[in-house]
């Protein structure tokens, strides 16, 4: 155990947070960074699962460190949320922000994924219910469902990033992401608290409309924090099949929430 961990291990952390907010004591910050740095590797490890081989784990960790530092600077101990929960959201968001900025996904694949999202939205809006793989594959121009599933595997990395995108935009300082609504952080602004709770309810309702297997994958991955491999073991299917189910679920959710977003913006 390091000197800082020994020095502060017996001290009430709430008091440490209060002192840090008041003094910005560098030693306290160093202690908090050291104590919570394992969270960065934990989150990076979960994000790495399903990513292409050209995405290096060490890069994800370095991206996540920025999120941890940001979380330490912005955390308010008076809010009804644990730092670990808050930090994991910031770390994950920082990793995804960097992945988007380096644009490691080929444009052709990204455009095809966007087309899939639009096709699913069009078909499900027309039918009023989730549509089958056969219907989507035909509309997308795939020769069969196997070809469609192969494409889903190619865009799995996009789907892992996309649910961290901003969905509802009010004031530029009140941007709300999918992952933030899952963590349900408190806010000093009562209007924002209400808005985020409404958005969370919208997302929950959208998840309820998913086909049963896709719904279970989303719940286990985002709410229970299981990896795709662990979910495969629970549902007794391959990890690649879970990846495909996850991608289909994300495309359905993006389509539904994008339509809801456009309605909200027009109000």
C-alpha positions as CSV (number, residue, x, y, z in Angstrom):
1,X,0.0,0.0,0.0
2,X,1.3,3.4,-0.9
3,X,2.0,6.2,1.5
4,X,-1.1,8.2,0.4
5,X,-3.4,5.2,0.7
6,X,-2.0,4.5,4.2
7,X,-2.3,8.1,5.3
8,X,-5.9,8.7,4.2
9,X,-7.4,5.2,4.4
10,X,-9.0,5.7,7.9
11,X,-10.4,9.2,7.2
12,X,-14.1,9.7,6.3
13,X,-14.0,10.2,2.6
14,X,-17.0,12.6,2.7
15,X,-14.8,15.0,4.8
16,X,-12.0,14.5,2.3
17,X,-14.2,15.5,-0.6
18,X,-15.4,18.6,1.3
19,X,-11.8,19.6,2.1
20,X,-10.7,19.1,-1.5
21,X,-13.5,21.2,-2.9
22,X,-12.6,23.9,-0.5
23,X,-8.8,23.8,-0.8
24,X,-7.9,21.9,-4.0
25,X,-5.2,20.2,-2.0
26,X,-2.9,18.4,-4.4
27,X,-2.1,15.5,-2.0
28,X,-5.8,14.7,-1.6
29,X,-6.3,14.8,-5.3
30,X,-3.4,12.4,-5.8
31,X,-4.9,10.1,-3.2
32,X,-8.3,10.1,-4.9
33,X,-6.6,9.4,-8.3
34,X,-4.7,6.5,-6.9
35,X,-7.6,5.0,-5.0
36,X,-10.0,5.2,-8.0
37,X,-7.6,4.5,-10.8
38,X,-8.6,0.8,-10.9
39,X,-12.0,2.0,-12.1
40,X,-10.4,3.2,-15.3
41,X,-9.0,-0.2,-16.2
42,X,-12.3,-1.8,-15.2
43,X,-14.3,0.5,-17.5
44,X,-11.7,0.3,-20.3
45,X,-11.8,-3.5,-20.1
46,X,-15.5,-3.6,-20.5
47,X,-15.5,-1.1,-23.4
48,X,-12.7,-3.1,-25.1
49,X,-14.9,-6.2,-25.4
50,X,-16.4,-6.2,-28.9
51,X,-14.1,-3.5,-30.2
52,X,-12.0,-4.2,-33.3
53,X,-8.4,-5.4,-32.7
54,X,-7.0,-2.1,-33.9
55,X,-8.4,-0.4,-30.8
56,X,-5.7,-0.8,-28.1
57,X,-6.6,-1.4,-24.5
58,X,-3.8,1.0,-23.3
59,X,-5.3,3.7,-25.5
60,X,-8.7,3.2,-23.9
61,X,-7.1,3.4,-20.4
62,X,-5.4,6.7,-21.3
63,X,-8.7,8.1,-22.6
64,X,-10.4,7.0,-19.4
65,X,-7.9,8.8,-17.2
66,X,-9.1,12.1,-18.5
67,X,-12.6,11.1,-17.4
68,X,-11.4,10.2,-13.9
69,X,-9.7,13.6,-13.5
70,X,-12.7,15.4,-14.8
71,X,-14.9,13.4,-12.3
72,X,-12.7,14.4,-9.4
73,X,-12.9,18.1,-10.3
74,X,-16.6,18.1,-10.8
75,X,-17.9,15.7,-8.2
76,X,-20.2,17.3,-5.6
77,X,-20.3,15.2,-2.3
78,X,-23.6,16.9,-1.3
79,X,-25.4,15.2,-4.2
80,X,-27.2,11.9,-3.7
81,X,-24.8,9.8,-5.8
82,X,-21.7,7.8,-5.0
83,X,-18.4,9.0,-6.5
84,X,-17.8,5.5,-8.0
85,X,-21.1,5.6,-9.9
86,X,-20.4,9.2,-11.1
87,X,-16.8,8.5,-12.0
88,X,-17.7,5.4,-14.1
89,X,-20.1,7.5,-16.2
90,X,-17.4,10.2,-16.8
91,X,-14.7,7.6,-17.5
92,X,-16.9,5.8,-20.0
93,X,-17.9,9.1,-21.6
94,X,-14.3,10.2,-21.9
95,X,-13.3,7.0,-23.7
96,X,-16.2,7.2,-26.1
97,X,-15.5,10.9,-26.8
98,X,-11.9,10.1,-27.8
99,X,-13.0,7.1,-29.9
100,X,-15.3,9.4,-31.8
101,X,-12.7,12.0,-32.3
102,X,-10.2,9.6,-33.8
103,X,-12.9,8.3,-36.2
104,X,-11.5,4.8,-36.4
105,X,-14.7,3.4,-38.1
106,X,-14.6,3.5,-41.9
107,X,-17.0,6.0,-43.4
108,X,-18.7,3.4,-45.6
109,X,-19.5,1.2,-42.5
110,X,-20.8,4.2,-40.6
111,X,-23.0,5.3,-43.5
112,X,-24.4,1.7,-43.8
113,X,-25.1,1.7,-40.1
114,X,-27.0,4.9,-40.4
115,X,-29.0,3.5,-43.2
116,X,-29.9,0.5,-41.1
117,X,-31.1,2.7,-38.3
118,X,-33.3,4.6,-40.8
119,X,-34.6,1.4,-42.4
120,X,-35.6,-0.1,-39.0
121,X,-37.2,3.2,-38.0
122,X,-39.2,3.4,-41.2
123,X,-40.4,-0.3,-41.1
124,X,-41.3,-0.3,-37.4
125,X,-43.1,3.1,-37.7
126,X,-45.1,1.6,-40.6
127,X,-45.8,-1.7,-38.8
128,X,-46.2,-0.3,-35.3
129,X,-44.1,-3.1,-33.9
130,X,-40.6,-4.6,-34.1
131,X,-39.9,-6.2,-37.5
132,X,-38.2,-9.5,-38.2
133,X,-34.6,-9.9,-39.4
134,X,-35.9,-11.3,-42.7
135,X,-37.9,-8.1,-43.4
136,X,-35.0,-5.8,-42.5
137,X,-32.4,-7.9,-44.4
138,X,-34.6,-7.7,-47.6
139,X,-35.2,-4.0,-47.2
140,X,-31.4,-3.4,-46.8
141,X,-30.7,-5.5,-49.9
142,X,-28.9,-8.4,-48.2
143,X,-29.4,-11.7,-49.9
144,X,-30.2,-13.5,-46.6
145,X,-30.3,-13.2,-42.8
146,X,-26.8,-14.7,-42.5
147,X,-25.4,-11.8,-44.6
148,X,-27.4,-9.4,-42.4
149,X,-26.0,-10.9,-39.2
150,X,-22.5,-10.7,-40.6
151,X,-23.0,-7.0,-41.2
152,X,-24.3,-6.6,-37.6
153,X,-21.0,-8.0,-36.4
154,X,-19.1,-5.5,-38.4
155,X,-20.9,-2.5,-36.9
156,X,-20.8,-3.8,-33.3
157,X,-18.2,-1.2,-32.4
158,X,-20.5,1.6,-33.6
159,X,-23.3,0.4,-31.4
160,X,-21.2,0.2,-28.3
161,X,-20.4,3.9,-28.8
162,X,-23.7,5.1,-30.0
163,X,-25.7,4.8,-26.8
164,X,-23.4,7.3,-25.2
165,X,-24.4,9.9,-27.8
166,X,-26.4,13.0,-26.9
167,X,-30.1,12.4,-27.4
168,X,-31.9,15.5,-26.1
169,X,-30.5,19.0,-26.4
170,X,-32.0,21.9,-24.5
171,X,-29.6,24.5,-23.2
172,X,-26.0,23.6,-24.4
173,X,-25.0,23.2,-20.8
174,X,-27.8,20.7,-20.2
175,X,-26.9,18.0,-22.7
176,X,-28.2,14.6,-21.6
177,X,-26.8,11.3,-22.8
178,X,-28.2,7.8,-22.6
179,X,-25.6,6.7,-20.0
180,X,-26.2,9.8,-17.8
181,X,-29.9,8.9,-17.6
182,X,-29.0,5.3,-16.6
183,X,-26.9,6.7,-13.7
184,X,-29.5,9.3,-13.0
185,X,-27.1,11.9,-11.6
186,X,-28.6,14.6,-9.3
187,X,-28.6,18.2,-10.4
188,X,-28.8,21.5,-8.6
189,X,-31.4,22.7,-11.2
190,X,-34.8,21.3,-10.4
191,X,-35.9,21.7,-14.0
192,X,-33.0,19.6,-15.2
193,X,-33.8,16.9,-12.6
194,X,-37.3,16.7,-13.9
195,X,-36.2,16.7,-17.5
196,X,-33.7,13.9,-17.0
197,X,-36.2,11.8,-15.1
198,X,-38.6,12.3,-18.1
199,X,-35.9,11.2,-20.5
200,X,-35.1,8.2,-18.4
201,X,-38.7,7.2,-18.4
202,X,-38.8,7.6,-22.2
203,X,-35.7,5.3,-22.6
204,X,-37.2,2.7,-20.2
205,X,-40.4,2.7,-22.2
206,X,-38.4,2.3,-25.5
207,X,-36.5,-0.6,-24.0
208,X,-39.8,-2.3,-23.1
209,X,-40.8,-2.4,-26.7
210,X,-37.7,-4.4,-27.8
211,X,-38.0,-8.1,-28.6
212,X,-37.5,-10.1,-25.5
213,X,-33.9,-11.3,-26.2
214,X,-32.7,-7.9,-27.2
215,X,-34.3,-6.4,-24.1
216,X,-32.5,-8.9,-21.9
217,X,-29.2,-8.1,-23.6
218,X,-29.6,-4.3,-23.0
219,X,-30.6,-4.8,-19.4
220,X,-27.8,-7.2,-18.6
221,X,-25.2,-5.1,-20.4
222,X,-26.1,-1.6,-19.3
223,X,-27.9,-2.2,-16.0
224,X,-26.2,-5.3,-14.7
225,X,-22.8,-4.4,-16.1
226,X,-22.2,-7.8,-17.6
227,X,-19.8,-8.3,-20.5
228,X,-21.1,-9.6,-23.8
229,X,-19.3,-12.9,-23.1
230,X,-21.0,-13.2,-19.7
231,X,-24.4,-12.4,-21.2
232,X,-23.8,-15.2,-23.7
233,X,-23.2,-17.6,-20.9
234,X,-26.4,-16.5,-19.2
235,X,-28.5,-16.8,-22.3
236,X,-26.6,-19.9,-23.5
237,X,-25.6,-18.5,-26.9
238,X,-22.3,-17.4,-28.5
239,X,-20.7,-14.1,-27.7
240,X,-21.0,-13.1,-31.4
241,X,-24.7,-13.7,-31.3
242,X,-25.0,-11.5,-28.2
243,X,-23.1,-8.8,-30.1
244,X,-25.6,-9.1,-33.0
245,X,-28.5,-8.8,-30.6
246,X,-27.0,-5.9,-28.9
247,X,-26.4,-4.1,-32.2
248,X,-30.0,-4.7,-33.3
249,X,-31.3,-3.4,-30.0
250,X,-29.2,-0.3,-30.3
251,X,-30.4,0.4,-33.8
252,X,-34.0,0.1,-32.7
253,X,-33.5,2.3,-29.7
254,X,-31.6,4.9,-31.7
255,X,-34.4,5.0,-34.3
256,X,-37.1,5.4,-31.6
257,X,-35.2,8.0,-29.5
258,X,-34.2,10.0,-32.6
259,X,-37.9,10.4,-33.5
260,X,-38.7,11.3,-30.0
261,X,-35.9,13.8,-30.0
262,X,-37.1,15.5,-33.1
263,X,-40.6,15.9,-31.5
264,X,-39.1,17.4,-28.4
265,X,-36.9,19.9,-30.3
266,X,-40.0,21.0,-32.3
267,X,-41.9,21.9,-29.2
